[in-house]
Amino acid sequence: MRHRFLAIAMASAILPCPGAGAEGGASTAPTLAQLRSARVRGLFDGKTFQLKGGVYEGPPYEPGGASRPRAQLLRRLTATGDLDGRPGEERLVFLSASTGGSGEDILLAAFGLRKGKVENLGTALVGNRVKLRGLAVDGRTVILDVLEAGPKDAMCCPTQLARRSYRLEAGMLAEVGNEVTGTLSLATVSGAEWTLDEMDGKPLPKGARPPTLQVGDGAVSGFGGCNRYRGGIEERTPGSVSIGKLASTMMACVEPQTSLETRFLRELALVGSYTFLEGRLALLWEEGGQRGVLLFRR
């Protein structure tokens, strides 16, 4: 049964992402590199298949057909912890899966090392086209923050915040809690400094100091790559925003900082919506048929 939290603070909280995108630390869990060739069970009618380079593609459903099962390991959001009480830690990762139609299923999978070999300990369906916000392990419980479609949302554009809980039980990764925690709003991303991680599918120029973003009190502000900037922001509907004229300081910088800032501020001013992608804040812009996305990490 779902319950709506009344506290705004709970509605806007985002879980930390232990181990996200990193291999550091002294964890005894399988590495992301090892999982690129792991065997996975629980998808495609319960069949077991093996990833190759982090991807699985099955045979076409019909001879010569284009539709086929496909799964891919998502590497950006991961966490480790002791999920079963046995010596060593397990790793949690996400996979996207499709059967050739529209949309994709997002799945949460737990892996451990058993006698030196990687074993898929459980896989759970998170949902179709859900957006991942945060992942953490609390004791033996997995806690996942997502953005999902609410009762009035189109599947493309979810605005409902929810928190899911999972535990390894009887050889399965079972969902043990599911609570609606609020509706997407700028309060969801305020109170934190976000650092630009990627622009329009490409990494930042080598050696460049990344721009930052803060949201609060009806404004966006931060470091643009060379100068400080500030401008107004208004949310028309959940997830849909407009950004006013941006003002910045006038300090001169060298390349690649100058070009990075020029492009960043131009695209930021064009942003019309935001969401989450694998734990990162995504600002989406569009102009004259061109589209792009600014991805930020916490």
C-alpha positions as CSV (number, residue, x, y, z in Angstrom):
1,M,0.0,0.0,0.0
2,R,1.3,3.4,-0.9
3,H,1.4,6.3,1.5
4,R,2.1,10.0,0.7
5,F,4.5,11.7,2.9
6,L,3.4,15.1,4.3
7,A,6.9,16.4,5.0
8,I,8.3,18.5,2.1
9,A,11.8,17.6,3.2
10,M,11.1,13.9,2.6
11,A,9.6,14.7,-0.8
12,S,12.8,16.5,-1.9
13,A,15.4,14.2,-0.5
14,I,17.6,12.2,-2.8
15,L,19.6,9.3,-1.6
16,P,23.4,9.2,-1.8
17,C,24.8,6.9,-4.4
18,P,27.5,4.8,-2.8
19,G,30.0,3.5,-5.3
20,A,28.3,5.3,-8.2
21,G,30.5,5.2,-11.2
22,A,33.6,4.2,-9.2
23,E,35.6,1.1,-8.5
24,G,37.5,2.5,-5.5
25,G,37.5,1.4,-1.8
26,A,38.0,-2.0,-0.3
27,S,34.8,-3.6,-1.3
28,T,34.8,-7.3,-1.9
29,A,31.9,-7.1,-4.2
30,P,32.2,-7.9,-8.0
31,T,33.6,-5.1,-10.0
32,L,31.7,-3.4,-12.9
33,A,34.3,-4.9,-15.2
34,Q,33.5,-8.4,-14.0
35,L,29.7,-7.8,-14.5
36,R,30.2,-7.0,-18.2
37,S,30.4,-10.7,-18.8
38,A,28.1,-11.9,-16.1
39,R,25.2,-14.3,-16.4
40,V,21.8,-12.8,-15.6
41,R,18.5,-14.5,-14.7
42,G,15.0,-13.1,-14.3
43,L,14.5,-11.4,-17.6
44,F,12.8,-12.4,-20.8
45,D,10.4,-15.0,-19.3
46,G,12.9,-16.1,-16.7
47,K,15.6,-17.2,-19.1
48,T,19.3,-17.0,-18.1
49,F,21.6,-15.2,-20.5
50,Q,25.2,-14.0,-20.6
51,L,26.3,-10.4,-21.1
52,K,29.1,-9.7,-23.6
53,G,30.7,-6.4,-23.1
54,G,27.8,-5.4,-20.9
55,V,25.2,-6.2,-23.6
56,Y,23.0,-9.1,-24.5
57,E,21.1,-9.5,-27.8
58,G,19.0,-12.5,-28.4
59,P,17.8,-14.0,-31.7
60,P,14.9,-12.3,-33.5
61,Y,11.4,-13.4,-32.4
62,E,10.7,-14.3,-36.1
63,P,13.2,-15.3,-38.7
64,G,14.5,-12.2,-40.4
65,G,12.6,-10.0,-38.0
66,A,14.0,-6.8,-36.4
67,S,12.4,-7.3,-33.0
68,R,14.6,-9.2,-30.5
69,P,15.3,-9.2,-26.8
70,R,18.1,-6.8,-25.7
71,A,19.6,-6.0,-22.3
72,Q,22.3,-3.6,-21.4
73,L,24.3,-3.1,-18.1
74,L,23.9,0.5,-16.8
75,R,27.2,1.6,-15.2
76,R,26.5,5.1,-13.8
77,L,24.5,4.2,-10.7
78,T,25.7,1.3,-8.4
79,A,26.1,0.5,-4.8
80,T,27.7,-2.2,-2.6
81,G,26.8,-3.7,0.8
82,D,26.2,-6.9,2.7
83,L,22.8,-8.0,1.5
84,D,22.7,-11.6,2.7
85,G,24.7,-11.7,6.0
86,R,27.4,-13.9,4.4
87,P,31.1,-12.8,4.4
88,G,31.8,-10.3,1.6
89,E,29.7,-7.6,-0.1
90,E,27.3,-7.7,-3.0
91,R,27.0,-5.2,-5.8
92,L,23.8,-3.6,-7.1
93,V,23.5,-2.5,-10.6
94,F,20.7,-1.6,-13.1
95,L,19.9,-3.1,-16.5
96,S,17.7,-1.7,-19.3
97,A,15.8,-4.3,-21.2
98,S,13.6,-4.2,-24.3
99,T,11.9,-6.5,-26.7
100,G,11.9,-4.3,-29.7
101,G,8.9,-2.2,-29.0
102,S,8.6,1.2,-27.5
103,G,9.9,1.9,-24.0
104,E,12.3,0.0,-21.9
105,D,12.1,-1.9,-18.6
106,I,14.6,-0.9,-15.9
107,L,15.7,-3.8,-13.6
108,L,17.7,-3.8,-10.4
109,A,20.1,-6.8,-10.0
110,A,22.3,-8.0,-7.2
111,F,25.6,-9.8,-7.8
112,G,28.0,-11.5,-5.5
113,L,31.2,-13.5,-5.7
114,R,30.6,-17.2,-4.9
115,K,33.7,-19.4,-4.9
116,G,35.5,-16.7,-6.9
117,K,32.8,-16.6,-9.6
118,V,30.2,-13.9,-10.2
119,E,26.7,-15.0,-9.4
120,N,23.4,-13.1,-10.1
121,L,21.7,-13.4,-6.7
122,G,18.4,-11.7,-7.7
123,T,16.8,-9.4,-10.2
124,A,13.7,-7.2,-9.7
125,L,11.7,-5.2,-12.2
126,V,11.7,-1.5,-11.2
127,G,9.3,-0.4,-13.9
128,N,8.9,0.7,-17.5
129,R,10.6,4.0,-18.4
130,V,11.2,5.0,-14.7
131,K,13.9,7.5,-14.0
132,L,16.5,6.6,-11.4
133,R,17.4,9.2,-8.8
134,G,19.4,7.6,-6.0
135,L,20.5,4.2,-4.6
136,A,21.7,3.2,-1.2
137,V,22.1,0.2,1.1
138,D,20.8,0.5,4.7
139,G,21.8,-2.6,6.7
140,R,20.6,-5.4,4.4
141,T,17.8,-3.3,2.8
142,V,18.2,-1.7,-0.6
143,I,16.6,1.8,-0.9
144,L,15.9,3.2,-4.3
145,D,14.5,6.7,-5.2
146,V,12.8,6.9,-8.5
147,L,10.8,9.2,-10.7
148,E,7.8,7.3,-12.0
149,A,4.6,8.0,-13.9
150,G,1.8,9.2,-11.7
151,P,-2.0,8.7,-12.3
152,K,-2.2,11.6,-14.8
153,D,1.3,11.4,-16.3
154,A,2.2,10.3,-19.8
155,M,4.7,7.4,-19.8
156,C,7.2,9.7,-21.4
157,C,7.2,12.3,-18.7
158,P,7.0,11.0,-15.2
159,T,6.6,13.4,-12.3
160,Q,5.8,11.2,-9.3
161,L,8.5,10.7,-6.7
162,A,8.7,7.3,-5.1
163,R,10.9,5.3,-2.8
164,R,11.3,1.5,-3.2
165,S,12.8,-0.9,-0.7
166,Y,14.2,-4.4,-1.6
167,R,15.8,-7.3,0.3
168,L,17.4,-10.6,-0.8
169,E,15.0,-13.2,0.3
170,A,14.9,-16.9,-0.6
171,G,17.1,-16.5,-3.6
172,M,15.1,-13.5,-4.9
173,L,15.5,-9.7,-4.8
174,A,12.1,-8.9,-3.4
175,E,10.4,-5.5,-3.2
176,V,9.4,-5.0,0.5
177,G,8.3,-1.3,0.4
178,N,6.9,1.2,-2.1
179,E,5.9,4.7,-1.0
180,V,5.0,7.8,-3.0
181,T,7.0,10.7,-1.6
182,G,5.8,13.7,-3.6
183,T,5.7,15.4,-6.9
184,L,8.7,16.6,-9.0
185,S,9.4,20.2,-8.4
186,L,12.4,22.6,-8.2
187,A,12.5,21.9,-4.5
188,T,13.6,18.3,-5.5
189,V,16.9,19.7,-6.8
190,S,17.4,22.7,-4.6
191,G,19.8,22.8,-1.6
192,A,22.7,21.1,-3.5
193,E,25.5,22.0,-5.8
194,W,25.3,20.1,-9.1
195,T,28.5,19.7,-11.2
196,L,28.3,19.4,-15.0
197,D,29.3,15.9,-16.0
198,E,28.4,15.7,-19.7
199,M,27.1,18.0,-22.5
200,D,24.9,16.6,-25.3
201,G,26.3,13.1,-24.9
202,K,30.0,14.1,-24.8
203,P,32.4,14.6,-21.9
204,L,33.7,18.0,-21.0
205,P,36.9,19.3,-22.7
206,K,40.0,17.8,-21.1
207,G,41.5,20.1,-18.5
208,A,38.4,22.3,-18.2
209,R,37.0,23.2,-14.8
210,P,33.4,22.0,-14.9
211,P,30.5,24.4,-14.5
212,T,28.2,24.1,-11.5
213,L,24.5,24.7,-10.9
214,Q,22.5,25.7,-7.8
215,V,18.7,26.2,-7.7
216,G,16.8,28.1,-5.1
217,D,14.7,31.2,-4.3
218,G,13.5,31.3,-7.9
219,A,17.0,31.5,-9.4
220,V,19.7,29.4,-10.9
221,S,23.3,30.3,-10.2
222,G,26.8,28.9,-10.2
223,F,30.2,28.8,-11.9
224,G,29.9,28.9,-15.7
225,G,33.4,27.6,-16.5
226,C,35.1,31.0,-16.2
227,N,32.7,33.4,-14.4
228,R,29.9,33.3,-11.9
229,Y,26.4,33.5,-13.3
230,R,22.9,34.0,-12.1
231,G,19.4,34.2,-13.6
232,G,15.7,33.6,-12.8
233,I,13.9,30.3,-13.2
234,E,10.2,29.5,-13.2
235,E,8.5,26.2,-13.1
236,R,5.3,26.2,-15.2
237,T,4.3,22.6,-14.5
238,P,6.2,19.8,-12.7
239,G,9.4,19.2,-14.7
240,S,8.7,22.1,-17.1
241,V,10.7,25.3,-16.6
242,S,11.8,28.5,-18.2
243,I,15.1,30.3,-17.5
244,G,15.4,34.0,-17.7
245,K,18.3,36.1,-19.0
246,L,21.6,35.1,-17.4
247,A,24.0,37.7,-16.0
248,S,27.6,36.9,-15.3
249,T,30.8,38.4,-14.1
250,M,33.3,39.6,-16.8
251,M,36.6,37.9,-15.9
252,A,38.7,36.9,-18.9
253,C,39.8,33.2,-19.1
254,V,41.9,31.0,-21.4
255,E,40.7,28.1,-23.5
256,P,39.0,25.7,-23.1
257,Q,37.3,27.5,-20.3
258,T,36.0,30.4,-22.4
259,S,34.4,28.2,-25.1
260,L,33.0,25.9,-22.5
261,E,31.3,28.7,-20.6
262,T,29.9,30.3,-23.8
263,R,28.3,27.0,-24.9
264,F,27.1,26.1,-21.4
265,L,25.4,29.4,-20.7
266,R,23.8,29.4,-24.2
267,E,22.3,25.9,-23.7
268,L,21.3,26.6,-20.1
269,A,19.2,29.6,-21.2
270,L,17.4,27.3,-23.6
271,V,16.4,24.6,-21.0
272,G,12.7,23.9,-21.0
273,S,12.5,20.7,-18.8
274,Y,14.4,18.6,-16.4
275,T,14.4,15.0,-15.2
276,F,16.8,12.4,-13.8
277,L,19.0,9.8,-15.7
278,E,20.9,7.2,-13.7
279,G,21.2,9.3,-10.6
280,R,22.2,12.5,-12.5
281,L,20.1,15.7,-13.0
282,A,19.3,16.1,-16.7
283,L,18.4,19.6,-18.1
284,L,16.9,19.3,-21.6
285,W,17.1,22.1,-24.1
286,E,15.7,22.6,-27.6
287,E,16.1,25.2,-30.3
288,G,15.2,25.2,-34.0
289,G,14.8,21.4,-34.2
290,Q,18.1,20.8,-32.3
291,R,18.0,19.1,-28.9
292,G,20.5,18.4,-26.2
293,V,20.9,17.6,-22.5
294,L,23.1,18.9,-19.8
295,L,23.9,16.1,-17.2
296,F,25.0,17.0,-13.7
297,R,26.2,14.9,-10.8
298,R,26.0,15.8,-7.1
